[in-house]
Amino acid sequence: MANIITHHLPCDADGVCMVCKQKPSETETLHCKTCTTPWHAPCLPVVPTTSEMLDWLCPDCAQPSDVVAASAAPSVAGDLVSAIRAIENDPSLTEEEKRKKRQELHGGSLKEKDEVHVRRSGVLDIFDGSLNCSFCVKLPERPVTTPCGHNFCLKCFEKWVGLGKRTCSNCRTAIPPKMASNPRINAQLAIAIRMAKLARAESVGGSTAPKNYQVVLNDERPDTCYTTERARKTGKANACSGKIFVTIPKDHFGPILAEYDPNRNRGVLVGDTWEDRMECRQWGAHFPHVAGIAGQSAHGAQSVALSGGYIDDEDHGEWFLYTGSGGRDLSGNKRTNKNQSFDQKFENMNEALRTSCRKGYPVRVVRSHKEKRSSYAPEEGLRYDGVYRIEKCWRKVGIQGHKVCRYLFVRCDNEPAPWTSDLTGDRPRPLPTIKEFKGAVDITERKDDPSWDFDEEKGCWLWKKPPPLSKKPMNVVDSFDPTKMKIVRPKAIKPSFKIKDRLLKEFGCNICRKVLASPLTTPCAHNFCKGCLEGAFAGQSYIRNRTTQSGRSLRTQKNIMKCPSCATDIAEYLQNPQVNREMMGVIETLQRQAEQQEEQMEENSGESSAKSEENDKPDEETEVSKSSDSSEKVVEEINEDDVNPPQKKRKGDDDKAVVNVEEQIDDAGVESKTVACN
């Protein structure tokens, strides 16, 4: 087989035989009938006769039987040659039709390509055909957009510039020197391509490889905190929380009642103590292990822990002044830094406390033995001291010289405080006088009625307004096995945000915040509408003329025009800005498809509503067309039903009919709800 293949070599471009390395004469040269390739006749394994030379085919086109038999795979070239011959020998085809058919054999049918495009008409295919890199012919990886509006991969662009090229490979437009030395990635385009890839992966069957999460269910946790195999330190340094005994979600407001305690059926009472924060978390009084505030900035704060973390705190039992979080440098190994290095702001957990102040939500308070300056702190461990309400919050300069967020907590619980001998809980009391109000700023006071307030008729604190709905999962006792709990997650209303709408949102102008119209990409990789960018610099010229006070003209100076999104000078780019045609084509395609989908949805909704109306009409007609022998009998039966409602019968234990009379329930009685005081 090897000898046969070595002898099957034609002449090269210079007419030299590739077997004997000699240039044959014209009489020794044979030309294939199909491919017209020159061959050296003496070097062929079988020299054709004189009569066979006119219709002679080279070994590549003829595929001799010995070569075909020796090869394991069928030859594609032989099928292609036979198909071309069949086209040429077909007398019914014109030369133009023959040419088209030969082209379809080599490059594939146009119809097949259209069918494949229809089958693949997805979001990623729109990008794949319009935004491909000119070098690797793939979607740009870390895309870089030149001022002329062409997109490339970062590595491909760096290789191109590394070869000394300073012009675009597509249009030969000059590349700015600053961009050539330090190309910027088009972040908006990169995000849009990633979203399109995720959409394709999800439609196929998953975005990435399946992720394995190691989760310990609540029922599988021990009753006390435990240490995992990954723990490196002994004790509770790397300990995990044990089983959660209450069924409240993590964003539960107010006291923890007996209904949330399936094991003890008593709830969390004022004065309950725990050994550490881990055990306190198990009973839901304060869930965070380390943080002193539990809450969400837009939802409110549920609980706080007084542990002496800030020297500005003042504890007076029934009311105290609490300092917010933040303002400390905790980077590196400074996790226990107690020195303020910058001002606190109303954000994150501080904003959560301010939200509870505005709404009047109850906040659970836990005191720790670490608060050595307070007379109301426990001697050891942690203690639950009831619920408080934030009446005011403000900012002032703290003891360490930086502004801190301050909150006035006032107790409002139905149970007496653990440090008093009272038999009843709190009553509304006047607010204390705070001296530091004089130098306070950003003061926030509640204007509306609080959600948690005192009811004079019932003599207790209760929810005057409905408590906020939970957004966190909660533990619920399993109906089949009461000894176990299952996690129930609230049903989140997900907005119908389609992938094409999200992509259009990513292609947004940095000035008008709308979808890009005639997009321009600056050398600093920011995208703007052409009209917005030109309008931002309207009336400004590239050259500034200067004159002295005496009227003598000075040398002109170039105006600096900074990008609206950064400090890069784009004055030279604004002289001849080029629209990013590739990005504009993608945006227009996405907009058309989004409009078509909306039209289809409207048509489908119209058809469904029409069908529902048609289904309702026969029922109405049948009700109207019901005939009765006598209208008086119908009126009498209706009157009897109104006066004497129908009675339901069931069989008792002695197989006797037992009558159940339906009681009429007053609507007002259903709407009124009794609220039990703690």
Steps between C-alpha positions, in 0.01 A plus 500: 500500500784738583674428167182566308442830672861618448466437123172694482659845487446755218728773374540816703430858391837520316425183301751286693390145582466451875613136471813506283574871555545556124311723259327277240466587136168577334474150360548345846250735669140389552214734594198380695169544321323626814751705698758565217787425741831408326644156573825326397395193300808279569459552873144373503448144629297416186597688184188564286494411132478754220124451461446545875695824523211715367254386770759438768416577863756558770505265802337770718201535265472140386555331838628163375348187645820395673531831682133500597520146628809582704342805664272438796286813461299584186635778283317826487693626198368221278140582591562868437656432157217269399245759607678770296505271197130432537434873502716561193339215305146618577375657172191652666709748704634826375851617572374734771308221671802268474718765661253546790475126560878461499520787750240333723702178496814680618353749748165349597147598406374846584164353599668270750680797650175691529334203670789470744477872573129470565558210737774692683324834509598579857648797681856368480471447124423870455829581671689220326428639157548870565763549772762240411865589538665551160807298602364186670149526344341432839307702753743749656655386825555813709379715210688811392322751275703730279386859433399390149239266651661155453526242777791269578617267775746662738771242428446520125516879513820492708662256256404726210645805670807300605581444133535874460158553344336830590194477274175307524518165325155551350494857373866612542395793718778626725490373858569768766843453664349496849259222406779302334712517814215446747184353340183518711245219519144583393327391822145542368569278201670238719197486735259472207698212346514318834123535543446365149723200576309433821170516312629248244632270773172513694298424188724202427464360848713682751733796525806316627596174660276400791608659825521291813391672818563337834206593719425370848126489559363643821378160626845351444674762714578422865329681783813700578753674282754267343835509319535381140792308349630823345551663839864584575463632852369331807201621696231714335724708276387308191177361642171481310157569637296210625137428429261796473219427745254772396306524175538872435672632186817702539314825430229448764403818685382518860500247784526126441168356617411146609358416157853518358639257761375150408721321756437694823186690394606806701695719260790722603421682824660808649789395722599188301878462503748315280862409531620669179386650170477156337239384749319834477475448123337159549202666670467782246548790741798629298614303195842650407804336659715813519309801367310710749214590263271256318297651217472613141537858382168510311308270736600610850697369799371207705743485793813657652759377748657724765854371545707812571644536152481882491599733782223747407223261613292602805280242675222618735296180511156605373672715236849512356702680233636261240786565257481374143753280321792592278762771506785263582782360291456120518731410210774243538550394860315801642179306561494606865585864441294724733626834376282713273683595178216657296141621535202268518215538252138389486559198278473122527420406861483865611235562236313190623476653848380829352233313302373341823498848656283643223259206498484453876597131493588316823866401533612211721785591734759259635755613762840336534730469800770671290332837566699576815388864528128420535325419827232311308724248324498136622794364696566226244369390165220680317148594609185589308356828636187540287410727209584868460392766256734749332356848555769718341828466315766755408870548434750679721873520558600217730756479773773393255446803274299344215126513435298202620137399451300516822164340589265553792345166609203503739360179651145399398448140612200334668727313744683678784870561466728245674657769722166623645249354746199625306215261429400655169682606190580845370263787450547795265750737659630844398823508306813580700692822447803443281773761539689408185209614280655847488784398271311227313445490123286282273232467770223251411173483693193292434216701345229234459345277764727212606425146390560367853312710757313485829126425496321682782190280483688169526778640711787344306742556215396354166521543125285797400604447140569165330860388556722495190488182295796269531744465211709223655441123522361365824485165678156335519405185685452213258135393487593133443776481762454754784852429628655650186495843345499600135613822340230712334611782275271797423368518147693775327325681217759497225452767236467374146834632386595333174856453390460733201367776725792450736745519213340820375535639851872417500542691173418826675638846444701639792336841456130446427482152660300373203570245229786617279398675179786524248748379765843657530781326688768734631868398529442464874241224423185692599187486285273795425229595255639712221251777567566496876877518465492773237244693706722480808774687315280725286645846453855395591768522235807280469734801481488795738621837373689712751576869500674734739342804662661720237339297222805308385412144400673214670558144393182298490444237763309173488190473716484211744173311469467240774290189457164528688584175684870551575780755479636384162546770236291408192543825307676334207241222488215753480644646180382197302298257719408174328179314583552146628312327219545153646345595834223697329409196289472282809283756682266541203464122464419462870246780482325343200481162669370656822226681306406180318473311827277771648274487195476122525417522870228756430354281227506194725338693786231631263427151374482359852262776614281443194488128573407565863216729392373235260511242777304729732222574250340151485474490880311829506274387218421171670415679822265736320346233280399279790122466475268451793142390500392778726684815598302520825645167618851627437436816701353298785797261506746793506313666786498178697874457449562854622289456811594137576852426371566143387610260769783250457452145626758244598486158652579462866644208688156327515443549123252774582476823305652790687416851389776765484361851499740750337557795725510843347832667572512872521753659268604741768572209728725342240696816438553579868806325641580458864853590598644322799736698723823347612 
